[in-house]
Amino acid sequence: MNIGEIRVVNGRLEGQLATRTIDLPRIGLRKVESMNPRAPVYEILALNVARRWVQVGALWEAFTKKNGDAFLAGNIDDPSLPEPLPVALFPTEEGGFSIAWRRDTLRSDFGGNGFGAANYDRMEPAGGRAAGDRYDGEDGGFGGSTAGPDGAFGGFGGSAADGALGGFGDEASFEGDLVLQP
């Protein structure tokens, strides 16, 4: 799905990007000068509310599997966004780029091991599970509680009565050390 465009304006790559929840009316691409082969090709910049250019992402060169055509791939991210926005930029005949939103996919869809951030909750645990079930494990996916049955601190991996600290040697517990002052 196309969500924006970049054009050459006075020798600079500038444009706009908009989705249902994101509106970046002025964005730009700044070429990265680096000898590192893993460095991005461009930094993605946007005007902030104070009208200063700030970096909101980066783009790396990628190639299509079908015919090897080059394009740019990366993410736009900012603390105000709930999650990074993955984008792909495809060259236009005018020297700019068409910006497309791209959905992260499980690598297993393409023969990999299935580890992808967008679909992490749907990964199979060892031994399998029923189709469509989300895996939370026996503890809901967050690990065991450190609280005892009465709500008091039970230590890491055991109860306070056992003196268990779950491998932390003879460290003292924090009980009684906390003093709240108004």
N, C-alpha and C positions, 0 to 999 in steps of 0.2 A: 504494500500500500504506500503510495507516494504521500509524503507529509511535508515536503518543502523543496526548495531549490537554492542553488548557489550560482551566482553569475559573476562575471568579471566586471567590476565597477572601478573605473579609474586605476586599473592595474592591480586591484585587490580582489580577492574572492570573498564576496559578501552575499547574503541572502536572508531567507526567513524559514522558519519551521513552525508548524502548528498541528496540534492534535486536539482531541476533545477537551483535554485537561491541561495541555501545555501550549503556551503561545510565546514564541521567541521571534519578535518582529525583526530583529537585526542580529544576525550571527555572522561570523567570519571565520576563515581558515587561515592560520599562520603556519607557514612552512617551518618544519623543525630541521635545524642544521646540526647533524650529529654523525659521528663516524661509527656509532654503535649500530650493528645490523638489526638489533631488536628495538630500536627507537621508533616511535611513530613517525609517519610522514607529515602529518599536520596536527596542530592543536586546534580544537574547536573553541571559539571565543563567542561570548554573548555580552550585550550591554546590560549592566545591572541597573538598579533603580537610581543610582547616582550618576548614570550615564558614563560609567567606566567599563572598558573591556576586561572581562574576567574569563579565565579558562574554565570550561564546563565539560571538556571531553578531549579525546584524542582519536586519531584514525591511523590505521595501518593498511598497507597494501595487501590485497588478497586477490585470488584468481578463481574464476569460475571453474568448476569441475568439468563441465560439459565441453567447453572449447578454450579454456585458459585465458579468457578476457580478464583484464585487470579492473579492479574496483577498489574502493576504500571501505573498510569496516571498522567499527568502534562503538563507543557508548557515550551518551550524554548523561552526566550525573551532577547532582547538586544536593546539598542538604535539604532543600525545600521539596525535592522529589521523593516519592515513596520508594522508588527503586530506579536503577539505571535504565535509560531508554536506549536499547540497541538499535543502531542505524547502519545502513549501507549507502554509500554514495556512488552513483554510476555516472560516468562522463557523458556530457551532452555534446552535440555538434558545435555549439557556440563556445566551447571551452570551459563551461561550468559543470555543475553536477546536479543530478536529480537525487533528492534524499528520500530513501525508502525506510520505513520501519521494518525491522526483521525480528521474527520471533525466535528466541533461543529454542533449540531442539535437543532432545536426548541424543547423545552420540550413538546409542544403541540402535536408533532408527537408521543409522548409516554404517552399522557394523562395529561400533565401538563398545565400550564397557557400560554405557548408560549413565555415566556420571555427568550431570548437567545441573547448574544451579536452579534453573527455572523449574525443573521437575524433580528436585531432590526428594521431596516427600513421597513421591511415587516409586522410589527405588525398592527393589525386592530385597528383603533380608535373606540371609543364608538359610536355605531350606525351603524358600518359597512362601507364598501366601495365596489366598483366594484372589481371583482377578477382580480388579477395581477397588480392593480394600486398601486404605492408607495404612502404612505400617507405623505404629506408635510404640511397639514393644510392650513389655509387661508393665513398665513404669511410666507409660504415656510419652516416652521419648525424651524426658527431661532428666533422667537419672533418679537414683533413690533419694529419699528425704533424709536430712540430717536431724530432723525433729523426732523425739521419742514419742511413745503413745500418749504421754501427758502434755506434749507440746514443748517440753524443755529440750535444750540442745542435746542431741544424742551422739555427737561426734561424727567423724567421717567413717562410715562403714561399720559402726557398732553403736552401743549405747553408752551414755556417760557413766552408768553404774559399772559397766565392764571396764571402763577406763580406755576404751578403744579410740584411737585417733587415726586409724586407717593408714598406718605407715608413716606418721609424722613423728616417730620416735617418742621422746618424753617431753614434748612441748606441753605446757600448762594450758588448760582450757581458759576461755575468756570469761567464764561465769564470775560475776562479782566485780569485774574490772571496769565495767561501763558505768559512768556516772553522767547523767543528763543534767544540764544546768539550764535554767530558763533564760 
